[in-house]
């Protein structure tokens, strides 16, 4: 099977990647109200197109995330202060959605590394490091309205959605029907068939119990406008449902940070 240079990097520098693993956390009050408003407006003022799927309640204003760092000065400044050194190249997207997400990992897609020569040259010297999710707008604001479960499992490589049953919404992500390559926070292999008994229908009605098997919850973080969630880019995560609210909408950004090798 053909491997991208990025995949080869993940194998060659496996120990370095694992040594940077940490438990997911919230960074409180990362953005000011004015900065949030700037980011909200930026996605509509700078979108090259709009991406929507007929099978998912998700709309993405397609914005070049690298340009966001160049055009909005406080973005680069704040993340340099928080994270220190990282590669200039990023992946990620703005999202507007009413749909909770399945278990997945947000990273470079295989298409980005194979089919676009300019992107291949951008990404060939990278390994995954951190991801951030940044809520910009949520239709309800009580504490714990919407949450994300960060799993004990990490998976090095490309972006992937885990779905044994093969019924996930249309996506650029690879669909994994076998849960191989999973490791824990120390890099030790994990059994993708093990049932951690962490699934329940109130929290995960959008994920079939069979698809959840293989994952155990490590941390739960709550979405709050102005805060960011910081976690390993390789970490499997999924939306959690709040049964108190049946009609909601959220808007935000997810960004991946990489290290150069």
ChimeraX commands (.cxc) that place a marker at each C-alpha (Angstrom):
marker #1 position 0.00,0.00,0.00 radius 0.5
marker #1 position 1.28,3.45,-0.95 radius 0.5
marker #1 position 2.37,5.58,2.00 radius 0.5
marker #1 position 2.59,9.34,1.93 radius 0.5
marker #1 position 5.73,11.06,3.19 radius 0.5
marker #1 position 3.62,12.33,6.07 radius 0.5
marker #1 position 2.71,8.73,7.03 radius 0.5
marker #1 position 6.38,7.76,6.85 radius 0.5
marker #1 position 7.18,10.66,9.18 radius 0.5
marker #1 position 4.58,9.41,11.66 radius 0.5
marker #1 position 6.29,6.02,11.72 radius 0.5
marker #1 position 9.85,7.33,11.80 radius 0.5
marker #1 position 9.19,9.89,14.53 radius 0.5
marker #1 position 6.63,7.83,16.45 radius 0.5
marker #1 position 8.41,8.20,19.79 radius 0.5
marker #1 position 8.75,11.99,19.45 radius 0.5
marker #1 position 5.04,12.31,18.70 radius 0.5
marker #1 position 4.04,10.09,21.62 radius 0.5
marker #1 position 6.36,11.90,24.04 radius 0.5
marker #1 position 4.30,15.06,23.43 radius 0.5
marker #1 position 0.96,13.44,24.30 radius 0.5
marker #1 position -0.98,15.11,27.12 radius 0.5
marker #1 position -4.45,14.98,28.62 radius 0.5
marker #1 position -6.94,17.30,26.89 radius 0.5
marker #1 position -7.65,20.56,28.71 radius 0.5
marker #1 position -9.60,23.80,28.50 radius 0.5
marker #1 position -7.83,27.15,28.24 radius 0.5
marker #1 position -10.24,29.58,29.87 radius 0.5
marker #1 position -11.04,33.02,28.42 radius 0.5
marker #1 position -8.55,32.64,25.57 radius 0.5
marker #1 position -10.42,35.09,23.32 radius 0.5
marker #1 position -11.91,38.49,24.18 radius 0.5
marker #1 position -15.40,39.42,23.00 radius 0.5
marker #1 position -13.93,41.68,20.31 radius 0.5
marker #1 position -11.64,38.90,19.07 radius 0.5
marker #1 position -14.57,36.47,18.89 radius 0.5
marker #1 position -16.53,38.98,16.81 radius 0.5
marker #1 position -13.56,39.43,14.47 radius 0.5
marker #1 position -13.30,35.66,13.95 radius 0.5
marker #1 position -17.05,35.31,13.42 radius 0.5
marker #1 position -16.99,37.95,10.69 radius 0.5
marker #1 position -13.76,36.64,9.15 radius 0.5
marker #1 position -15.27,33.32,8.07 radius 0.5
marker #1 position -17.93,35.06,5.96 radius 0.5
marker #1 position -15.72,37.84,4.63 radius 0.5
marker #1 position -12.96,35.46,3.51 radius 0.5
marker #1 position -14.69,32.24,2.51 radius 0.5
marker #1 position -13.63,31.02,-0.93 radius 0.5
marker #1 position -16.74,28.85,-1.18 radius 0.5
marker #1 position -19.23,27.05,1.02 radius 0.5
marker #1 position -19.05,23.31,1.60 radius 0.5
marker #1 position -22.19,21.43,2.59 radius 0.5
marker #1 position -23.20,17.78,2.62 radius 0.5
marker #1 position -26.62,16.43,1.77 radius 0.5
marker #1 position -26.11,13.68,4.37 radius 0.5
marker #1 position -25.00,15.92,7.24 radius 0.5
marker #1 position -26.31,19.03,8.98 radius 0.5
marker #1 position -23.01,20.80,8.62 radius 0.5
marker #1 position -21.95,23.86,6.63 radius 0.5
marker #1 position -18.34,24.96,6.27 radius 0.5
marker #1 position -17.29,28.40,5.03 radius 0.5
marker #1 position -14.12,27.24,3.26 radius 0.5
marker #1 position -11.36,29.46,4.60 radius 0.5
marker #1 position -7.59,28.92,4.26 radius 0.5
marker #1 position -6.49,28.41,7.86 radius 0.5
marker #1 position -2.90,29.44,7.05 radius 0.5
marker #1 position -4.25,32.77,5.79 radius 0.5
marker #1 position -6.12,33.25,9.07 radius 0.5
marker #1 position -2.79,33.25,10.92 radius 0.5
marker #1 position -1.34,35.75,8.46 radius 0.5
marker #1 position -4.33,38.08,8.23 radius 0.5
marker #1 position -5.47,38.22,11.86 radius 0.5
marker #1 position -2.50,39.31,13.93 radius 0.5
marker #1 position -3.84,38.34,17.34 radius 0.5
marker #1 position -4.34,34.70,16.27 radius 0.5
marker #1 position -0.64,34.04,15.67 radius 0.5
marker #1 position 0.39,36.13,18.67 radius 0.5
marker #1 position -1.87,34.30,21.13 radius 0.5
marker #1 position -1.01,30.82,19.93 radius 0.5
marker #1 position 2.73,31.54,19.99 radius 0.5
marker #1 position 2.35,32.67,23.58 radius 0.5
marker #1 position 0.38,29.53,24.45 radius 0.5
marker #1 position 2.23,26.85,22.48 radius 0.5
marker #1 position 5.65,28.19,21.59 radius 0.5
marker #1 position 7.18,26.90,18.35 radius 0.5
marker #1 position 5.14,25.06,15.74 radius 0.5
marker #1 position 5.18,24.58,11.96 radius 0.5
marker #1 position 3.81,27.36,9.76 radius 0.5
marker #1 position 1.42,24.97,8.03 radius 0.5
marker #1 position -1.95,24.19,9.60 radius 0.5
marker #1 position -5.07,22.25,8.76 radius 0.5
marker #1 position -8.57,22.81,10.01 radius 0.5
marker #1 position -11.84,24.51,9.21 radius 0.5
marker #1 position -14.65,26.73,10.37 radius 0.5
marker #1 position -17.88,24.86,11.07 radius 0.5
marker #1 position -21.57,25.71,11.41 radius 0.5
marker #1 position -23.50,22.67,12.51 radius 0.5
marker #1 position -26.52,21.21,14.26 radius 0.5
marker #1 position -25.05,17.71,14.04 radius 0.5
marker #1 position -23.00,15.95,16.73 radius 0.5
marker #1 position -19.96,14.17,15.36 radius 0.5
marker #1 position -18.96,10.52,15.43 radius 0.5
marker #1 position -15.68,9.24,16.87 radius 0.5
marker #1 position -12.96,10.70,14.66 radius 0.5
marker #1 position -9.50,12.22,14.39 radius 0.5
marker #1 position -8.92,15.56,12.64 radius 0.5
marker #1 position -5.62,15.53,10.75 radius 0.5
marker #1 position -4.28,15.83,7.23 radius 0.5
marker #1 position -6.38,13.84,4.77 radius 0.5
marker #1 position -4.77,11.43,2.34 radius 0.5
marker #1 position -6.10,13.58,-0.51 radius 0.5
marker #1 position -4.24,16.62,0.78 radius 0.5
marker #1 position -0.97,14.69,0.79 radius 0.5
marker #1 position -1.34,12.85,-2.52 radius 0.5
marker #1 position -3.41,14.75,-5.06 radius 0.5
marker #1 position -2.13,18.29,-4.64 radius 0.5
marker #1 position 1.58,18.77,-5.41 radius 0.5
marker #1 position 1.76,22.19,-3.77 radius 0.5
marker #1 position 0.21,20.80,-0.59 radius 0.5
marker #1 position 2.50,17.77,-0.72 radius 0.5
marker #1 position 5.49,20.10,-0.58 radius 0.5
marker #1 position 3.88,21.99,2.32 radius 0.5
marker #1 position 3.17,18.91,4.40 radius 0.5
marker #1 position 6.03,16.51,3.61 radius 0.5
marker #1 position 8.13,17.52,6.63 radius 0.5
marker #1 position 5.38,17.55,9.24 radius 0.5
marker #1 position 4.25,15.35,12.13 radius 0.5
marker #1 position 1.04,15.88,14.14 radius 0.5
marker #1 position 1.12,17.73,17.44 radius 0.5
marker #1 position -1.90,19.59,18.87 radius 0.5
marker #1 position -5.48,20.43,17.93 radius 0.5
marker #1 position -7.73,23.17,19.23 radius 0.5
marker #1 position -11.50,23.53,19.06 radius 0.5
marker #1 position -12.67,27.13,19.45 radius 0.5
marker #1 position -16.41,27.74,19.98 radius 0.5
marker #1 position -17.45,31.10,18.51 radius 0.5
marker #1 position -21.23,30.91,18.80 radius 0.5
marker #1 position -23.65,28.54,20.56 radius 0.5
marker #1 position -27.40,29.04,20.56 radius 0.5
marker #1 position -27.71,28.12,24.24 radius 0.5
marker #1 position -25.31,29.19,26.95 radius 0.5
marker #1 position -26.00,27.24,30.15 radius 0.5
marker #1 position -23.00,25.44,31.59 radius 0.5
marker #1 position -22.40,22.02,30.11 radius 0.5
marker #1 position -24.79,22.65,27.21 radius 0.5
marker #1 position -22.58,20.88,24.72 radius 0.5
marker #1 position -19.49,18.80,25.36 radius 0.5
marker #1 position -16.80,16.75,23.64 radius 0.5
marker #1 position -15.55,13.40,24.90 radius 0.5
marker #1 position -11.82,12.86,24.40 radius 0.5
marker #1 position -10.95,9.19,24.29 radius 0.5
marker #1 position -8.09,7.21,25.80 radius 0.5
marker #1 position -7.20,6.24,22.25 radius 0.5
marker #1 position -4.87,8.06,19.86 radius 0.5
marker #1 position -4.15,7.16,16.24 radius 0.5
marker #1 position -1.16,8.48,14.32 radius 0.5
marker #1 position -1.64,9.17,10.62 radius 0.5
marker #1 position -4.34,10.74,8.50 radius 0.5
marker #1 position -7.81,11.98,9.46 radius 0.5
marker #1 position -10.31,9.22,10.01 radius 0.5
marker #1 position -13.91,8.55,11.07 radius 0.5
marker #1 position -14.50,5.30,12.96 radius 0.5
marker #1 position -17.56,3.46,11.72 radius 0.5
marker #1 position -17.81,-0.33,11.68 radius 0.5
marker #1 position -21.29,-0.12,10.17 radius 0.5
marker #1 position -20.32,2.23,7.34 radius 0.5
marker #1 position -23.26,4.61,7.74 radius 0.5
marker #1 position -21.43,7.89,8.50 radius 0.5
marker #1 position -22.27,11.11,6.68 radius 0.5
marker #1 position -20.34,11.95,3.53 radius 0.5
marker #1 position -16.85,13.23,4.36 radius 0.5
marker #1 position -13.30,13.69,3.07 radius 0.5
marker #1 position -12.12,11.60,6.02 radius 0.5
marker #1 position -11.12,7.98,5.57 radius 0.5
marker #1 position -13.76,5.60,6.94 radius 0.5
marker #1 position -12.27,3.03,9.34 radius 0.5
marker #1 position -14.33,-0.15,9.72 radius 0.5
marker #1 position -11.52,-1.87,11.63 radius 0.5
marker #1 position -10.09,0.01,14.59 radius 0.5
marker #1 position -6.41,-0.76,14.22 radius 0.5
marker #1 position -3.39,1.38,15.10 radius 0.5
marker #1 position -4.85,2.69,18.36 radius 0.5
marker #1 position -2.45,3.62,21.18 radius 0.5
marker #1 position -2.82,5.12,24.65 radius 0.5
marker #1 position -1.25,8.30,26.05 radius 0.5
marker #1 position 2.03,6.39,26.58 radius 0.5
marker #1 position 2.03,5.01,23.04 radius 0.5
marker #1 position 1.12,1.47,24.12 radius 0.5
marker #1 position -1.09,-0.48,21.67 radius 0.5
marker #1 position -4.79,-0.78,22.54 radius 0.5
marker #1 position -7.32,-3.40,21.48 radius 0.5
marker #1 position -9.81,-1.82,19.10 radius 0.5
marker #1 position -12.38,-4.49,19.98 radius 0.5
marker #1 position -12.37,-3.94,23.74 radius 0.5
marker #1 position -15.63,-2.65,25.26 radius 0.5
marker #1 position -14.95,0.02,27.91 radius 0.5
marker #1 position -18.68,0.30,28.74 radius 0.5
marker #1 position -18.58,4.10,28.34 radius 0.5
marker #1 position -21.39,4.32,25.76 radius 0.5
marker #1 position -24.89,5.38,26.76 radius 0.5
marker #1 position -27.79,6.46,24.58 radius 0.5
marker #1 position -28.36,9.80,26.33 radius 0.5
marker #1 position -24.80,11.00,25.66 radius 0.5
marker #1 position -24.18,9.31,22.31 radius 0.5
marker #1 position -27.51,8.74,20.50 radius 0.5
marker #1 position -25.77,9.66,17.22 radius 0.5
marker #1 position -23.20,6.85,17.58 radius 0.5
marker #1 position -24.25,3.23,17.35 radius 0.5
marker #1 position -23.04,1.22,20.35 radius 0.5
marker #1 position -21.25,-1.12,17.98 radius 0.5
marker #1 position -19.31,1.80,16.50 radius 0.5
marker #1 position -18.35,3.07,19.97 radius 0.5
marker #1 position -16.83,-0.27,21.00 radius 0.5
marker #1 position -13.06,0.12,21.22 radius 0.5
marker #1 position -13.16,3.55,22.84 radius 0.5
marker #1 position -13.02,4.64,26.46 radius 0.5
marker #1 position -13.46,8.18,27.71 radius 0.5
marker #1 position -10.38,9.91,29.14 radius 0.5
marker #1 position -11.67,13.49,29.51 radius 0.5
marker #1 position -14.89,15.45,28.95 radius 0.5
marker #1 position -14.64,19.16,28.15 radius 0.5
marker #1 position -17.50,21.63,27.81 radius 0.5
marker #1 position -17.89,24.12,24.98 radius 0.5
marker #1 position -17.88,27.73,26.10 radius 0.5
marker #1 position -17.55,30.74,23.84 radius 0.5
marker #1 position -14.21,32.44,24.51 radius 0.5
marker #1 position -12.52,29.27,25.81 radius 0.5
marker #1 position -10.58,26.81,23.68 radius 0.5
marker #1 position -10.13,23.06,24.02 radius 0.5
marker #1 position -6.52,21.93,23.56 radius 0.5
marker #1 position -5.72,18.27,22.92 radius 0.5
marker #1 position -3.44,15.88,21.05 radius 0.5
marker #1 position -4.06,16.11,17.31 radius 0.5
marker #1 position -4.00,12.29,17.18 radius 0.5
marker #1 position -6.63,11.89,19.91 radius 0.5
marker #1 position -9.96,10.29,19.04 radius 0.5
marker #1 position -12.90,12.45,20.12 radius 0.5
marker #1 position -16.65,12.67,19.66 radius 0.5
marker #1 position -19.51,15.05,20.35 radius 0.5
marker #1 position -21.69,14.44,23.38 radius 0.5
marker #1 position -25.41,15.01,23.29 radius 0.5
marker #1 position -27.33,17.05,25.85 radius 0.5
marker #1 position -30.85,15.57,26.01 radius 0.5
marker #1 position -32.20,18.82,27.51 radius 0.5
marker #1 position -31.86,20.58,24.15 radius 0.5
marker #1 position -33.21,19.28,20.86 radius 0.5
marker #1 position -32.77,22.43,18.75 radius 0.5
marker #1 position -29.35,24.03,18.73 radius 0.5
marker #1 position -26.61,25.37,16.47 radius 0.5
marker #1 position -22.92,25.93,17.05 radius 0.5
marker #1 position -20.23,27.75,15.10 radius 0.5
marker #1 position -16.51,27.53,15.66 radius 0.5
marker #1 position -13.08,26.63,14.35 radius 0.5
marker #1 position -10.92,23.55,14.66 radius 0.5
marker #1 position -7.21,23.89,13.91 radius 0.5
marker #1 position -4.37,21.38,13.84 radius 0.5
marker #1 position -0.81,22.32,14.77 radius 0.5
marker #1 position 2.17,20.35,13.50 radius 0.5
marker #1 position 5.88,20.05,14.27 radius 0.5
marker #1 position 8.58,20.08,11.56 radius 0.5
marker #1 position 11.02,17.21,11.24 radius 0.5
marker link #1:1,2 radius 0.2
marker link #1:2,3 radius 0.2
marker link #1:3,4 radius 0.2
marker link #1:4,5 radius 0.2
marker link #1:5,6 radius 0.2
marker link #1:6,7 radius 0.2
marker link #1:7,8 radius 0.2
marker link #1:8,9 radius 0.2
marker link #1:9,10 radius 0.2
marker link #1:10,11 radius 0.2
marker link #1:11,12 radius 0.2
marker link #1:12,13 radius 0.2
marker link #1:13,14 radius 0.2
marker link #1:14,15 radius 0.2
marker link #1:15,16 radius 0.2
marker link #1:16,17 radius 0.2
marker link #1:17,18 radius 0.2
marker link #1:18,19 radius 0.2
marker link #1:19,20 radius 0.2
marker link #1:20,21 radius 0.2
marker link #1:21,22 radius 0.2
marker link #1:22,23 radius 0.2
marker link #1:23,24 radius 0.2
marker link #1:24,25 radius 0.2
marker link #1:25,26 radius 0.2
marker link #1:26,27 radius 0.2
marker link #1:27,28 radius 0.2
marker link #1:28,29 radius 0.2
marker link #1:29,30 radius 0.2
marker link #1:30,31 radius 0.2
marker link #1:31,32 radius 0.2
marker link #1:32,33 radius 0.2
marker link #1:33,34 radius 0.2
marker link #1:34,35 radius 0.2
marker link #1:35,36 radius 0.2
marker link #1:36,37 radius 0.2
marker link #1:37,38 radius 0.2
marker link #1:38,39 radius 0.2
marker link #1:39,40 radius 0.2
marker link #1:40,41 radius 0.2
marker link #1:41,42 radius 0.2
marker link #1:42,43 radius 0.2
marker link #1:43,44 radius 0.2
marker link #1:44,45 radius 0.2
marker link #1:45,46 radius 0.2
marker link #1:46,47 radius 0.2
marker link #1:47,48 radius 0.2
marker link #1:48,49 radius 0.2
marker link #1:49,50 radius 0.2
marker link #1:50,51 radius 0.2
marker link #1:51,52 radius 0.2
marker link #1:52,53 radius 0.2
marker link #1:53,54 radius 0.2
marker link #1:54,55 radius 0.2
marker link #1:55,56 radius 0.2
marker link #1:56,57 radius 0.2
marker link #1:57,58 radius 0.2
marker link #1:58,59 radius 0.2
marker link #1:59,60 radius 0.2
marker link #1:60,61 radius 0.2
marker link #1:61,62 radius 0.2
marker link #1:62,63 radius 0.2
marker link #1:63,64 radius 0.2
marker link #1:64,65 radius 0.2
marker link #1:65,66 radius 0.2
marker link #1:66,67 radius 0.2
marker link #1:67,68 radius 0.2
marker link #1:68,69 radius 0.2
marker link #1:69,70 radius 0.2
marker link #1:70,71 radius 0.2
marker link #1:71,72 radius 0.2
marker link #1:72,73 radius 0.2
marker link #1:73,74 radius 0.2
marker link #1:74,75 radius 0.2
marker link #1:75,76 radius 0.2
marker link #1:76,77 radius 0.2
marker link #1:77,78 radius 0.2
marker link #1:78,79 radius 0.2
marker link #1:79,80 radius 0.2
marker link #1:80,81 radius 0.2
marker link #1:81,82 radius 0.2
marker link #1:82,83 radius 0.2
marker link #1:83,84 radius 0.2
marker link #1:84,85 radius 0.2
marker link #1:85,86 radius 0.2
marker link #1:86,87 radius 0.2
marker link #1:87,88 radius 0.2
marker link #1:88,89 radius 0.2
marker link #1:89,90 radius 0.2
marker link #1:90,91 radius 0.2
marker link #1:91,92 radius 0.2
marker link #1:92,93 radius 0.2
marker link #1:93,94 radius 0.2
marker link #1:94,95 radius 0.2
marker link #1:95,96 radius 0.2
marker link #1:96,97 radius 0.2
marker link #1:97,98 radius 0.2
marker link #1:98,99 radius 0.2
marker link #1:99,100 radius 0.2
marker link #1:100,101 radius 0.2
marker link #1:101,102 radius 0.2
marker link #1:102,103 radius 0.2
marker link #1:103,104 radius 0.2
marker link #1:104,105 radius 0.2
marker link #1:105,106 radius 0.2
marker link #1:106,107 radius 0.2
marker link #1:107,108 radius 0.2
marker link #1:108,109 radius 0.2
marker link #1:109,110 radius 0.2
marker link #1:110,111 radius 0.2
marker link #1:111,112 radius 0.2
marker link #1:112,113 radius 0.2
marker link #1:113,114 radius 0.2
marker link #1:114,115 radius 0.2
marker link #1:115,116 radius 0.2
marker link #1:116,117 radius 0.2
marker link #1:117,118 radius 0.2
marker link #1:118,119 radius 0.2
marker link #1:119,120 radius 0.2
marker link #1:120,121 radius 0.2
marker link #1:121,122 radius 0.2
marker link #1:122,123 radius 0.2
marker link #1:123,124 radius 0.2
marker link #1:124,125 radius 0.2
marker link #1:125,126 radius 0.2
marker link #1:126,127 radius 0.2
marker link #1:127,128 radius 0.2
marker link #1:128,129 radius 0.2
marker link #1:129,130 radius 0.2
marker link #1:130,131 radius 0.2
marker link #1:131,132 radius 0.2
marker link #1:132,133 radius 0.2
marker link #1:133,134 radius 0.2
marker link #1:134,135 radius 0.2
marker link #1:135,136 radius 0.2
marker link #1:136,137 radius 0.2
marker link #1:137,138 radius 0.2
marker link #1:138,139 radius 0.2
marker link #1:139,140 radius 0.2
marker link #1:140,141 radius 0.2
marker link #1:141,142 radius 0.2
marker link #1:142,143 radius 0.2
marker link #1:143,144 radius 0.2
marker link #1:144,145 radius 0.2
marker link #1:145,146 radius 0.2
marker link #1:146,147 radius 0.2
marker link #1:147,148 radius 0.2
marker link #1:148,149 radius 0.2
marker link #1:149,150 radius 0.2
marker link #1:150,151 radius 0.2
marker link #1:151,152 radius 0.2
marker link #1:152,153 radius 0.2
marker link #1:153,154 radius 0.2
marker link #1:154,155 radius 0.2
marker link #1:155,156 radius 0.2
marker link #1:156,157 radius 0.2
marker link #1:157,158 radius 0.2
marker link #1:158,159 radius 0.2
marker link #1:159,160 radius 0.2
marker link #1:160,161 radius 0.2
marker link #1:161,162 radius 0.2
marker link #1:162,163 radius 0.2
marker link #1:163,164 radius 0.2
marker link #1:164,165 radius 0.2
marker link #1:165,166 radius 0.2
marker link #1:166,167 radius 0.2
marker link #1:167,168 radius 0.2
marker link #1:168,169 radius 0.2
marker link #1:169,170 radius 0.2
marker link #1:170,171 radius 0.2
marker link #1:171,172 radius 0.2
marker link #1:172,173 radius 0.2
marker link #1:173,174 radius 0.2
marker link #1:174,175 radius 0.2
marker link #1:175,176 radius 0.2
marker link #1:176,177 radius 0.2
marker link #1:177,178 radius 0.2
marker link #1:178,179 radius 0.2
marker link #1:179,180 radius 0.2
marker link #1:180,181 radius 0.2
marker link #1:181,182 radius 0.2
marker link #1:182,183 radius 0.2
marker link #1:183,184 radius 0.2
marker link #1:184,185 radius 0.2
marker link #1:185,186 radius 0.2
marker link #1:186,187 radius 0.2
marker link #1:187,188 radius 0.2
marker link #1:188,189 radius 0.2
marker link #1:189,190 radius 0.2
marker link #1:190,191 radius 0.2
marker link #1:191,192 radius 0.2
marker link #1:192,193 radius 0.2
marker link #1:193,194 radius 0.2
marker link #1:194,195 radius 0.2
marker link #1:195,196 radius 0.2
marker link #1:196,197 radius 0.2
marker link #1:197,198 radius 0.2
marker link #1:198,199 radius 0.2
marker link #1:199,200 radius 0.2
marker link #1:200,201 radius 0.2
marker link #1:201,202 radius 0.2
marker link #1:202,203 radius 0.2
marker link #1:203,204 radius 0.2
marker link #1:204,205 radius 0.2
marker link #1:205,206 radius 0.2
marker link #1:206,207 radius 0.2
marker link #1:207,208 radius 0.2
marker link #1:208,209 radius 0.2
marker link #1:209,210 radius 0.2
marker link #1:210,211 radius 0.2
marker link #1:211,212 radius 0.2
marker link #1:212,213 radius 0.2
marker link #1:213,214 radius 0.2
marker link #1:214,215 radius 0.2
marker link #1:215,216 radius 0.2
marker link #1:216,217 radius 0.2
marker link #1:217,218 radius 0.2
marker link #1:218,219 radius 0.2
marker link #1:219,220 radius 0.2
marker link #1:220,221 radius 0.2
marker link #1:221,222 radius 0.2
marker link #1:222,223 radius 0.2
marker link #1:223,224 radius 0.2
marker link #1:224,225 radius 0.2
marker link #1:225,226 radius 0.2
marker link #1:226,227 radius 0.2
marker link #1:227,228 radius 0.2
marker link #1:228,229 radius 0.2
marker link #1:229,230 radius 0.2
marker link #1:230,231 radius 0.2
marker link #1:231,232 radius 0.2
marker link #1:232,233 radius 0.2
marker link #1:233,234 radius 0.2
marker link #1:234,235 radius 0.2
marker link #1:235,236 radius 0.2
marker link #1:236,237 radius 0.2
marker link #1:237,238 radius 0.2
marker link #1:238,239 radius 0.2
marker link #1:239,240 radius 0.2
marker link #1:240,241 radius 0.2
marker link #1:241,242 radius 0.2
marker link #1:242,243 radius 0.2
marker link #1:243,244 radius 0.2
marker link #1:244,245 radius 0.2
marker link #1:245,246 radius 0.2
marker link #1:246,247 radius 0.2
marker link #1:247,248 radius 0.2
marker link #1:248,249 radius 0.2
marker link #1:249,250 radius 0.2
marker link #1:250,251 radius 0.2
marker link #1:251,252 radius 0.2
marker link #1:252,253 radius 0.2
marker link #1:253,254 radius 0.2
marker link #1:254,255 radius 0.2
marker link #1:255,256 radius 0.2
marker link #1:256,257 radius 0.2
marker link #1:257,258 radius 0.2
marker link #1:258,259 radius 0.2
marker link #1:259,260 radius 0.2
marker link #1:260,261 radius 0.2
view
